[in-house]
Amino acid sequence: MTTRTGSHFNCLEYELSSLVPELADMPHVGTMLNPSALESCLESWNMTMVFDPQKEPPALVAVVHDRWEW
C-alpha cells in the first residue's frame, strides 16, 4: 500500500484538483493498494480521504474512489 499526503492516485499519482477541484484545497491523503507484481492499472485500488481541518479532531468529509474501467 502506498499513501501520500496531498496526492490522489488512479494507478499513477495525480493532483486532486484535476478530478475534484472543490475538494483540492482541503487536507487529503491518497492511498493506492495493488499487488506486488502489478501487471495492469485494472489491478489497482485507489482512494483519497479528504478532511475538514476546522473540526477537532479533523473530520473525514469525503472519500474519492478511483478505479480504472474494465
N, C-alpha and C positions, 0 to 999 in steps of 0.2 A: 504494500500500500504506500502511496506517495501522498503527502499533504504539503500544502504551501499556502501561507497567508497571502492575501491579496491577489490570488490567482483563481482561474477557473480552468478545469480540464474537460476536454472532449477528445480523448485519446492523446491529443497534444495540449500544450499549455496555451491558454488564451487570456485576454483581458475580459473580465466580466462585462465591461461596458460594451463589448462587441455583440453581446447577446441580450443582456437585460440592463440597459443604461440607467434605469431608475433605481437599481439596487447597487450599482457600482461604487457609489460614494460611501456606502456603509461598510463596516469591517466584515470581511468574509474570508473563509478558508476553503480552498479547493482540495478535494480528495479524489484519488484515482486508484482503483483496485483492478489489477489484471494478473493473469497467470505469469509465472516466471519466464515462460517461453512464449511470449505474445507473438502470435502469427498474423493477427488482423485486429483492426480497431473494433471489429464486431465483438471481440472478446473483452473489451474494457468496460468498466462500470465507473461512472463519474458523477460526483455530487459536490455542489458548493453550498456551504452553510453560511447564511447571512445573519448578522447580529445587530441588534439595536443597542448602541452604546449608552443611550440615555437611561436605560433600565439598570437597576442594581440588584443582583449581578446582571451583566449584559444578557439580553434575552434573544433566543433564536426566533427570527421573524419570517424567514423564508429558506426554502431549500430548492436549489435549481438542479434538476437531474438531467444529465445528458447521456445519450446513448446513440451510437451510430445505428442507422436504419438498416434492416436486412435487405 
